[in-house]
């Protein structure tokens, strides 16, 4: 039953994974999309930015061998163009309607622009939807609880090591400092009573691109403790 539901969920998509919605799921989407294009031998049109085969020039129209070679070359060029369109089409189909509208809008605004090329579209999506700055750092540290070993099997250990290497590599790419790591971890480890404070500090950090200090977090905790321990008086009475 569950298998049938999954089939229905993905039946209008070329690949069985979630559509690109926005920056929150871009990284996971890009990884799945790359794997799918590799399996279908389409990734080469992105990684190599391949060019079409050169046209064959017939020097002697009466030579049937040259005519045959020109025909074969034309077929190769048509096949290359079809693969390009197929690659672009599959990427676009794995995007939400909002992202598809944005893709179409870019080409509409430039009247002389040619159709999307695979690498051009891939780079455009990466530029628009890759999380940067504090958002990316915060989401990276949010993934820290995933780096735990659930079962001591060879496969689980290999998966964990791969995730840890990926975690470290992303941290290096983002230039995340020890201080930033500690502050984000402190905020994430605050109990549920501080959910509102945590959300406000996150929003402020994302907007201003500034790291909250450990002192700010300590002050919030102290204020909360003081308010909780403050003497309570019956209604209508003052101190």
C-alpha positions as CSV (number, residue, x, y, z in Angstrom):
1,X,0.0,0.0,0.0
2,X,2.8,2.5,1.0
3,X,4.7,1.5,-2.2
4,X,1.6,2.4,-4.3
5,X,1.3,5.8,-2.6
6,X,4.9,6.6,-3.4
7,X,4.4,5.6,-7.0
8,X,1.4,7.9,-7.3
9,X,3.3,10.7,-5.5
10,X,6.1,10.7,-8.1
11,X,4.3,9.4,-11.2
12,X,4.5,12.7,-13.1
13,X,8.2,13.3,-12.3
14,X,11.2,11.9,-14.1
15,X,12.9,11.0,-10.8
16,X,11.5,9.8,-7.4
17,X,12.6,12.6,-5.0
18,X,11.2,15.9,-3.8
19,X,11.0,19.0,-6.0
20,X,13.2,22.0,-5.6
21,X,11.1,24.4,-3.5
22,X,13.6,27.0,-2.2
23,X,17.0,27.4,-0.5
24,X,15.9,25.1,2.4
25,X,16.0,22.0,0.3
26,X,18.4,23.0,-2.5
27,X,21.4,21.1,-1.2
28,X,19.6,17.8,-0.8
29,X,17.8,18.4,-4.2
30,X,21.1,19.1,-6.0
31,X,22.7,15.9,-4.6
32,X,19.7,13.8,-5.7
33,X,19.5,15.5,-9.1
34,X,23.2,15.0,-9.8
35,X,23.0,11.3,-8.9
36,X,20.0,10.9,-11.2
37,X,21.6,12.7,-14.1
38,X,24.8,10.6,-13.7
39,X,22.7,7.4,-13.9
40,X,21.1,8.6,-17.1
41,X,24.4,9.7,-18.6
42,X,23.3,13.4,-18.7
43,X,25.6,14.9,-16.2
44,X,28.3,15.3,-18.8
45,X,26.2,18.1,-20.4
46,X,26.6,20.1,-17.1
47,X,30.1,19.2,-15.8
48,X,31.8,19.5,-19.2
49,X,29.6,22.2,-20.7
50,X,29.9,20.1,-23.9
51,X,29.8,21.6,-27.4
52,X,28.0,20.1,-30.4
53,X,30.0,18.0,-32.8
54,X,31.4,20.2,-35.6
55,X,29.5,20.3,-38.8
56,X,30.9,18.3,-41.7
57,X,31.6,20.3,-44.9
58,X,31.0,18.5,-48.2
59,X,33.7,19.5,-50.7
60,X,32.5,17.3,-53.5
61,X,28.7,16.9,-53.8
62,X,29.1,14.0,-56.2
63,X,31.0,12.0,-53.6
64,X,28.5,9.6,-51.9
65,X,31.0,8.9,-49.1
66,X,31.1,12.6,-48.1
67,X,27.3,12.8,-48.3
68,X,27.0,9.8,-46.0
69,X,29.5,11.4,-43.5
70,X,27.6,14.7,-43.6
71,X,24.4,12.9,-42.9
72,X,25.9,11.0,-40.0
73,X,27.3,14.2,-38.5
74,X,23.9,15.9,-38.8
75,X,22.4,13.0,-36.9
76,X,25.1,13.3,-34.2
77,X,24.3,17.1,-33.9
78,X,20.6,16.4,-33.6
79,X,21.2,13.8,-31.0
80,X,23.4,16.1,-29.0
81,X,20.7,18.8,-29.1
82,X,18.1,16.3,-28.0
83,X,20.2,15.3,-25.0
84,X,20.7,19.0,-24.1
85,X,16.9,19.6,-24.2
86,X,16.3,16.4,-22.3
87,X,18.8,17.4,-19.5
88,X,17.2,20.9,-19.2
89,X,13.7,19.4,-19.2
90,X,14.4,16.9,-16.5
91,X,16.0,19.6,-14.2
92,X,13.0,21.9,-14.8
93,X,10.4,19.1,-14.1
94,X,12.1,18.5,-10.8
95,X,11.4,22.1,-9.7
96,X,8.3,23.5,-8.1
97,X,5.9,25.7,-10.0
98,X,7.3,28.8,-8.3
99,X,10.9,27.9,-9.3
100,X,9.7,27.0,-12.9
101,X,8.1,30.5,-13.2
102,X,11.3,32.1,-12.1
103,X,13.3,30.1,-14.7
104,X,10.8,31.1,-17.4
105,X,10.8,34.7,-16.3
106,X,14.6,35.1,-16.7
107,X,14.4,34.2,-20.4
108,X,11.3,36.2,-21.1
109,X,13.0,39.4,-19.7
110,X,15.9,38.9,-22.2
111,X,14.2,38.8,-25.6
112,X,17.4,37.9,-27.5
113,X,18.3,35.1,-25.2
114,X,18.6,31.6,-26.4
115,X,17.1,28.6,-24.7
116,X,18.6,27.4,-21.4
117,X,21.7,25.3,-21.6
118,X,22.1,22.6,-19.0
119,X,25.1,24.1,-17.3
120,X,23.7,27.6,-17.5
121,X,20.5,26.5,-15.8
122,X,22.3,24.4,-13.1
123,X,24.6,27.4,-12.3
124,X,21.5,29.7,-12.2
125,X,19.7,27.5,-9.6
126,X,22.9,27.1,-7.6
127,X,23.4,30.9,-7.4
128,X,19.7,31.6,-6.5
129,X,19.1,28.8,-4.0
130,X,22.4,28.0,-2.3
131,X,22.1,29.2,1.3
132,X,24.8,31.6,2.3
133,X,26.2,33.3,5.4
134,X,24.5,32.7,8.7
135,X,21.6,30.7,7.3
136,X,24.0,28.1,5.9
137,X,26.1,28.0,9.1
138,X,23.1,27.6,11.3
139,X,21.5,24.8,9.2
140,X,24.9,23.0,9.1
141,X,25.1,23.0,12.9
142,X,21.5,21.9,13.0
143,X,22.6,18.7,11.3
144,X,25.0,17.8,14.1
145,X,22.5,15.4,15.8
146,X,22.4,13.3,12.6
147,X,26.1,12.4,13.2
148,X,25.4,9.6,15.6
149,X,25.9,5.9,15.1
150,X,22.6,4.1,15.3
151,X,23.9,0.5,14.7
152,X,27.5,-0.8,14.7
153,X,27.3,-2.4,11.3
154,X,29.9,-1.9,8.6
155,X,27.4,0.0,6.4
156,X,26.3,2.3,9.2
157,X,29.9,3.2,10.1
158,X,30.7,3.9,6.4
159,X,27.6,6.1,6.1
160,X,28.5,8.0,9.3
161,X,32.1,8.6,8.1
162,X,30.8,9.9,4.8
163,X,28.4,12.3,6.6
164,X,31.2,13.5,9.0
165,X,33.6,14.2,6.1
166,X,30.8,16.1,4.3
167,X,30.0,18.0,7.5
168,X,33.7,19.0,8.0
169,X,34.1,20.0,4.3
170,X,31.0,22.2,4.4
171,X,32.2,23.8,7.6
172,X,35.5,24.7,6.0
173,X,33.7,26.0,2.9
174,X,31.6,28.3,5.1
175,X,34.6,29.4,7.2
176,X,32.6,28.7,10.4
177,X,34.6,29.6,13.5
178,X,34.7,27.8,16.8
179,X,33.0,30.7,18.5
180,X,30.1,30.6,15.9
181,X,29.8,26.9,16.3
182,X,29.6,27.2,20.1
183,X,27.0,30.0,20.1
184,X,24.8,28.1,17.6
185,X,25.1,24.9,19.6
186,X,24.2,26.8,22.8
187,X,21.1,28.2,21.2
188,X,20.0,24.9,19.8
189,X,20.5,23.2,23.2
190,X,18.3,25.6,25.1
191,X,15.2,23.9,26.5
192,X,11.8,24.2,24.8
193,X,10.8,27.1,27.1
194,X,13.2,29.2,25.1
195,X,11.8,28.4,21.6
196,X,10.6,32.0,21.1
197,X,13.9,33.5,22.2
198,X,15.8,31.1,19.9
199,X,13.6,32.0,16.9
200,X,14.0,35.8,17.5
201,X,17.8,35.5,17.8
202,X,17.9,33.4,14.6
203,X,15.9,35.9,12.7
204,X,18.0,38.8,13.9
205,X,21.2,36.9,13.0
206,X,20.0,36.1,9.5
207,X,18.9,39.7,8.8
208,X,21.9,41.5,10.3
209,X,24.5,38.8,9.5
210,X,25.9,39.1,13.0
211,X,26.5,36.4,15.5
212,X,24.8,36.6,18.9
213,X,27.2,36.6,21.7
214,X,27.4,34.1,24.5
215,X,26.7,37.0,26.9
216,X,23.4,37.7,25.2
217,X,22.4,34.1,25.6
218,X,23.4,34.1,29.2
219,X,21.5,37.2,29.9
220,X,18.3,35.7,28.4
221,X,18.7,32.6,30.5
222,X,19.3,34.8,33.7
223,X,16.2,37.0,33.0
224,X,14.1,33.8,32.5
225,X,15.4,32.3,35.8
226,X,14.8,35.6,37.6
227,X,11.2,35.9,36.3
228,X,10.5,32.3,37.2
229,X,11.9,32.7,40.8
230,X,10.3,36.0,41.4
231,X,7.8,36.0,44.3
232,X,4.2,35.7,43.2
233,X,1.5,37.6,45.0
234,X,-2.2,36.9,45.2
235,X,-4.4,38.8,42.7
236,X,-5.0,42.4,43.8
237,X,-2.1,42.6,46.2
238,X,1.1,44.4,45.7
239,X,4.5,43.9,47.3
